[in-house]
């Protein structure tokens, strides 16, 4: 019998998914909230679950090793997982995926999650339209929280 391989920060991403699903059900009953309000609601829900959250974490954007600007990661959970919150009817797009990969590279984090509160009428169990999880193979030397 083969053992299931444990994914990096699986417990954290599972809690993020549970909090997200809870909020999805609440928001679908009475929407009208903006993306930043949903991000704040997710932050509060994750804190209520006992997780440590940093919001709008600044980061340096680089291209070919050179600084080209600044950005902000929506949430960093437990100093390990970045979360990008979206609220689009189009689902998670390639642009969202690319943005998350750039944030993973820029922060040195190994795990990132994109959550989309949009897509009204999509089954809550259809994770493809609602959530994407990215795991890099290793934690970068750039990660200021490395070893925490």
Helices and strands as residue ranges (DSSP letters): H 10-29, H 35-48, E 53-63, E 66-77, E 81-86, H 94-107, E 111-116, H 127-130, E 131-135
